[in-house]
């Protein structure tokens, strides 16, 4: 089996273990959820994960391979217009509902930034690059996207909300297709990191503004379950469109 592919799986596995163990230790035995914790303090797990991935990238010399370079063209950056439109809507909804306190915004902003950077480095960077050295590009994208979705299902073991984690897994896999398309079309992982960060930040902002005493009805529970899927579906379809003809083009030919 290809050494780079094996190495990418090992690196991502260690990264995931750091995240899972770190989150479990920080949440502890209390009743606070991970989302609530993220709004009250800096999450240690993604900080450790970022340090680990950065060290691996520097030692292995993978920086350029995984896209830690400036986007090649301004036009390729403008391809992020659709997720940017959604992000603006998320923050506008947050403004209408009411932004959470400034301290909460600060913690959410920092934590979602850490998550956006590390997840893009780990999955769209290291894992996708490793898979592309073993499989044809379409198969590598499918593998990395499904893997990204699957690991989000592991959140169920932390939150004990397995149904929501399953929906989150599907949503994450769809989002992975869009982030991959932005990476391949821009030649840089940076646009995907920024979109990933602001997307998560925006969703946290407008959902955090929901009144704490709001009644949880079957309809609202269904909306919370299906909402992420509905938000990610347009981006998933747009990502597929950006990746059109990928089986006939190299990574270099996809840029633009």
One Martini backbone bead per residue (centre of mass of N, CA, C, O) as a GRO file, in nm:
protein
  256
    1UNK     BB    1   0.100   0.033   0.017
    2UNK     BB    2   0.092   0.358   0.023
    3UNK     BB    3   0.276   0.556   0.231
    4UNK     BB    4   0.115   0.826   0.225
    5UNK     BB    5  -0.158   0.704   0.288
    6UNK     BB    6  -0.086   0.578   0.558
    7UNK     BB    7   0.016   0.837   0.693
    8UNK     BB    8  -0.254   0.994   0.674
    9UNK     BB    9  -0.415   0.800   0.854
   10UNK     BB   10  -0.240   0.818   1.105
   11UNK     BB   11  -0.258   1.122   1.149
   12UNK     BB   12  -0.574   1.140   1.167
   13UNK     BB   13  -0.604   0.945   1.403
   14UNK     BB   14  -0.442   1.105   1.609
   15UNK     BB   15  -0.605   1.363   1.585
   16UNK     BB   16  -0.877   1.241   1.677
   17UNK     BB   17  -0.782   1.145   1.955
   18UNK     BB   18  -0.713   1.425   2.060
   19UNK     BB   19  -0.999   1.540   2.032
   20UNK     BB   20  -1.169   1.335   2.192
   21UNK     BB   21  -1.009   1.334   2.457
   22UNK     BB   22  -1.006   1.639   2.504
   23UNK     BB   23  -1.314   1.680   2.513
   24UNK     BB   24  -1.379   1.478   2.736
   25UNK     BB   25  -1.202   1.616   2.955
   26UNK     BB   26  -1.336   1.901   2.941
   27UNK     BB   27  -1.627   1.815   2.995
   28UNK     BB   28  -1.660   1.564   3.152
   29UNK     BB   29  -1.921   1.491   3.402
   30UNK     BB   30  -2.093   1.700   3.312
   31UNK     BB   31  -2.384   1.872   3.160
   32UNK     BB   32  -2.223   2.006   2.957
   33UNK     BB   33  -2.191   2.100   2.646
   34UNK     BB   34  -1.988   2.156   2.384
   35UNK     BB   35  -2.127   2.416   2.285
   36UNK     BB   36  -2.126   2.559   2.559
   37UNK     BB   37  -1.822   2.547   2.602
   38UNK     BB   38  -1.746   2.714   2.338
   39UNK     BB   39  -1.892   2.983   2.477
   40UNK     BB   40  -1.681   2.990   2.754
   41UNK     BB   41  -1.418   2.855   2.612
   42UNK     BB   42  -1.130   2.729   2.521
   43UNK     BB   43  -1.046   2.473   2.320
   44UNK     BB   44  -0.794   2.242   2.353
   45UNK     BB   45  -0.799   2.026   2.129
   46UNK     BB   46  -0.753   2.209   1.868
   47UNK     BB   47  -0.481   2.314   1.963
   48UNK     BB   48  -0.336   2.043   1.968
   49UNK     BB   49  -0.408   1.966   1.676
   50UNK     BB   50  -0.260   2.204   1.540
   51UNK     BB   51   0.021   2.141   1.642
   52UNK     BB   52   0.043   1.859   1.523
   53UNK     BB   53  -0.011   1.929   1.219
   54UNK     BB   54   0.216   2.135   1.191
   55UNK     BB   55   0.453   1.951   1.255
   56UNK     BB   56   0.399   1.741   1.036
   57UNK     BB   57   0.411   1.935   0.793
   58UNK     BB   58   0.701   2.040   0.840
   59UNK     BB   59   0.857   1.769   0.857
   60UNK     BB   60   0.737   1.653   0.572
   61UNK     BB   61   0.683   1.887   0.353
   62UNK     BB   62   0.348   1.943   0.284
   63UNK     BB   63   0.245   2.232   0.244
   64UNK     BB   64   0.211   2.253  -0.069
   65UNK     BB   65   0.051   1.988  -0.120
   66UNK     BB   66  -0.203   2.088   0.082
   67UNK     BB   67  -0.232   2.422   0.021
   68UNK     BB   68  -0.018   2.620   0.178
   69UNK     BB   69  -0.118   2.866  -0.024
   70UNK     BB   70  -0.190   3.089  -0.233
   71UNK     BB   71  -0.405   3.178  -0.441
   72UNK     BB   72  -0.377   3.192  -0.788
   73UNK     BB   73  -0.665   3.337  -0.817
   74UNK     BB   74  -0.927   3.557  -0.790
   75UNK     BB   75  -1.146   3.392  -0.932
   76UNK     BB   76  -1.131   3.140  -0.745
   77UNK     BB   77  -1.235   3.291  -0.490
   78UNK     BB   78  -1.521   3.377  -0.614
   79UNK     BB   79  -1.645   3.079  -0.590
   80UNK     BB   80  -1.746   3.152  -0.279
   81UNK     BB   81  -2.029   3.298  -0.306
   82UNK     BB   82  -2.238   3.102  -0.187
   83UNK     BB   83  -2.135   3.064   0.106
   84UNK     BB   84  -2.123   3.372   0.156
   85UNK     BB   85  -2.428   3.417   0.145
   86UNK     BB   86  -2.500   3.237   0.384
   87UNK     BB   87  -2.326   3.378   0.596
   88UNK     BB   88  -2.472   3.647   0.587
   89UNK     BB   89  -2.745   3.528   0.674
   90UNK     BB   90  -2.659   3.425   0.950
   91UNK     BB   91  -2.583   3.710   1.065
   92UNK     BB   92  -2.856   3.841   1.016
   93UNK     BB   93  -3.015   3.650   1.196
   94UNK     BB   94  -2.855   3.719   1.449
   95UNK     BB   95  -2.942   4.019   1.453
   96UNK     BB   96  -3.247   3.969   1.479
   97UNK     BB   97  -3.241   3.780   1.733
   98UNK     BB   98  -2.960   3.813   1.874
   99UNK     BB   99  -2.675   3.856   2.004
  100UNK     BB  100  -2.450   3.749   2.184
  101UNK     BB  101  -2.225   3.803   2.386
  102UNK     BB  102  -1.907   3.909   2.341
  103UNK     BB  103  -1.763   3.671   2.481
  104UNK     BB  104  -1.906   3.453   2.321
  105UNK     BB  105  -1.812   3.546   2.041
  106UNK     BB  106  -1.512   3.506   2.095
  107UNK     BB  107  -1.511   3.203   2.155
  108UNK     BB  108  -1.651   3.111   1.896
  109UNK     BB  109  -1.450   3.234   1.696
  110UNK     BB  110  -1.197   3.079   1.790
  111UNK     BB  111  -1.305   2.784   1.781
  112UNK     BB  112  -1.394   2.784   1.479
  113UNK     BB  113  -1.115   2.848   1.369
  114UNK     BB  114  -0.969   2.597   1.473
  115UNK     BB  115  -1.152   2.393   1.332
  116UNK     BB  116  -1.121   2.489   1.040
  117UNK     BB  117  -0.815   2.448   1.017
  118UNK     BB  118  -0.781   2.148   1.114
  119UNK     BB  119  -0.985   2.007   0.923
  120UNK     BB  120  -0.854   2.097   0.660
  121UNK     BB  121  -0.574   1.983   0.709
  122UNK     BB  122  -0.657   1.684   0.766
  123UNK     BB  123  -0.862   1.631   0.513
  124UNK     BB  124  -0.800   1.825   0.262
  125UNK     BB  125  -0.503   1.775   0.298
  126UNK     BB  126  -0.373   1.504   0.405
  127UNK     BB  127  -0.586   1.286   0.323
  128UNK     BB  128  -0.632   1.365   0.026
  129UNK     BB  129  -0.335   1.348  -0.060
  130UNK     BB  130  -0.301   1.051   0.012
  131UNK     BB  131  -0.536   0.938  -0.163
  132UNK     BB  132  -0.423   1.059  -0.439
  133UNK     BB  133  -0.168   0.854  -0.428
  134UNK     BB  134  -0.374   0.592  -0.465
  135UNK     BB  135  -0.602   0.738  -0.621
  136UNK     BB  136  -0.822   0.867  -0.793
  137UNK     BB  137  -0.958   1.168  -0.748
  138UNK     BB  138  -1.260   1.091  -0.710
  139UNK     BB  139  -1.199   0.869  -0.494
  140UNK     BB  140  -1.049   1.054  -0.294
  141UNK     BB  141  -1.284   1.244  -0.237
  142UNK     BB  142  -1.482   1.033  -0.135
  143UNK     BB  143  -1.313   0.927   0.097
  144UNK     BB  144  -1.264   1.198   0.253
  145UNK     BB  145  -1.567   1.274   0.284
  146UNK     BB  146  -1.667   1.023   0.434
  147UNK     BB  147  -1.465   1.042   0.666
  148UNK     BB  148  -1.560   1.318   0.767
  149UNK     BB  149  -1.846   1.227   0.832
  150UNK     BB  150  -1.788   0.983   1.020
  151UNK     BB  151  -1.642   1.140   1.256
  152UNK     BB  152  -1.902   1.302   1.340
  153UNK     BB  153  -2.043   1.055   1.469
  154UNK     BB  154  -1.855   1.055   1.729
  155UNK     BB  155  -2.008   1.280   1.888
  156UNK     BB  156  -2.213   1.087   2.025
  157UNK     BB  157  -2.003   0.997   2.256
  158UNK     BB  158  -2.014   1.290   2.383
  159UNK     BB  159  -2.332   1.386   2.364
  160UNK     BB  160  -2.553   1.147   2.323
  161UNK     BB  161  -2.654   1.242   2.014
  162UNK     BB  162  -2.697   1.031   1.759
  163UNK     BB  163  -2.895   1.154   1.556
  164UNK     BB  164  -2.749   1.427   1.523
  165UNK     BB  165  -2.476   1.302   1.440
  166UNK     BB  166  -2.576   1.171   1.178
  167UNK     BB  167  -2.663   1.436   1.043
  168UNK     BB  168  -2.383   1.568   1.069
  169UNK     BB  169  -2.234   1.364   0.891
  170UNK     BB  170  -2.381   1.423   0.627
  171UNK     BB  171  -2.327   1.726   0.626
  172UNK     BB  172  -2.015   1.704   0.626
  173UNK     BB  173  -1.985   1.548   0.359
  174UNK     BB  174  -2.109   1.772   0.186
  175UNK     BB  175  -1.913   1.999   0.270
  176UNK     BB  176  -1.653   1.858   0.166
  177UNK     BB  177  -1.707   1.901  -0.133
  178UNK     BB  178  -1.686   2.207  -0.132
  179UNK     BB  179  -1.401   2.237  -0.005
  180UNK     BB  180  -1.261   2.075  -0.228
  181UNK     BB  181  -1.336   2.259  -0.463
  182UNK     BB  182  -1.190   2.511  -0.354
  183UNK     BB  183  -0.911   2.386  -0.351
  184UNK     BB  184  -0.887   2.297  -0.656
  185UNK     BB  185  -0.968   2.582  -0.787
  186UNK     BB  186  -0.737   2.755  -0.613
  187UNK     BB  187  -0.479   2.587  -0.488
  188UNK     BB  188  -0.607   2.632  -0.191
  189UNK     BB  189  -0.690   2.597   0.160
  190UNK     BB  190  -0.776   2.882   0.266
  191UNK     BB  191  -1.070   2.930   0.168
  192UNK     BB  192  -1.185   2.684   0.322
  193UNK     BB  193  -1.112   2.781   0.605
  194UNK     BB  194  -1.280   3.042   0.602
  195UNK     BB  195  -1.554   2.920   0.535
  196UNK     BB  196  -1.566   2.718   0.765
  197UNK     BB  197  -1.550   2.923   0.992
  198UNK     BB  198  -1.791   3.118   0.913
  199UNK     BB  199  -2.006   2.903   0.906
  200UNK     BB  200  -1.990   2.809   1.201
  201UNK     BB  201  -2.013   3.087   1.328
  202UNK     BB  202  -2.290   3.168   1.209
  203UNK     BB  203  -2.454   2.936   1.332
  204UNK     BB  204  -2.390   2.996   1.627
  205UNK     BB  205  -2.499   3.286   1.639
  206UNK     BB  206  -2.809   3.227   1.564
  207UNK     BB  207  -2.851   2.989   1.776
  208UNK     BB  208  -2.759   3.144   2.042
  209UNK     BB  209  -3.021   3.346   2.026
  210UNK     BB  210  -3.193   3.148   2.152
  211UNK     BB  211  -3.406   3.105   2.379
  212UNK     BB  212  -3.384   2.916   2.669
  213UNK     BB  213  -3.721   2.901   2.705
  214UNK     BB  214  -3.773   2.751   2.462
  215UNK     BB  215  -3.972   2.542   2.309
  216UNK     BB  216  -3.959   2.187   2.258
  217UNK     BB  217  -4.060   2.062   1.966
  218UNK     BB  218  -4.102   1.847   1.715
  219UNK     BB  219  -4.054   2.065   1.499
  220UNK     BB  220  -3.788   2.184   1.617
  221UNK     BB  221  -3.631   1.917   1.617
  222UNK     BB  222  -3.650   1.869   1.311
  223UNK     BB  223  -3.504   2.132   1.234
  224UNK     BB  224  -3.236   2.067   1.381
  225UNK     BB  225  -3.187   1.809   1.209
  226UNK     BB  226  -3.237   1.932   0.901
  227UNK     BB  227  -3.095   2.204   0.870
  228UNK     BB  228  -2.799   2.126   0.790
  229UNK     BB  229  -2.883   1.976   0.532
  230UNK     BB  230  -3.017   2.220   0.389
  231UNK     BB  231  -2.769   2.408   0.395
  232UNK     BB  232  -2.564   2.194   0.241
  233UNK     BB  233  -2.694   2.119  -0.032
  234UNK     BB  234  -2.618   2.355  -0.222
  235UNK     BB  235  -2.308   2.321  -0.178
  236UNK     BB  236  -2.290   2.034  -0.284
  237UNK     BB  237  -2.394   2.093  -0.572
  238UNK     BB  238  -2.183   2.311  -0.633
  239UNK     BB  239  -1.936   2.131  -0.594
  240UNK     BB  240  -2.002   1.934  -0.821
  241UNK     BB  241  -1.991   2.149  -1.043
  242UNK     BB  242  -1.691   2.233  -0.993
  243UNK     BB  243  -1.608   1.908  -1.045
  244UNK     BB  244  -1.642   1.892  -1.327
  245UNK     BB  245  -1.441   1.671  -1.505
  246UNK     BB  246  -1.232   1.536  -1.302
  247UNK     BB  247  -1.162   1.261  -1.455
  248UNK     BB  248  -1.006   1.450  -1.700
  249UNK     BB  249  -0.844   1.606  -1.469
  250UNK     BB  250  -0.616   1.765  -1.308
  251UNK     BB  251  -0.535   1.960  -1.048
  252UNK     BB  252  -0.416   2.187  -1.230
  253UNK     BB  253  -0.674   2.201  -1.428
  254UNK     BB  254  -0.883   2.301  -1.197
  255UNK     BB  255  -0.781   2.573  -1.195
  256UNK     BB  256  -1.027   2.859  -1.209
   0.00000   0.00000   0.00000
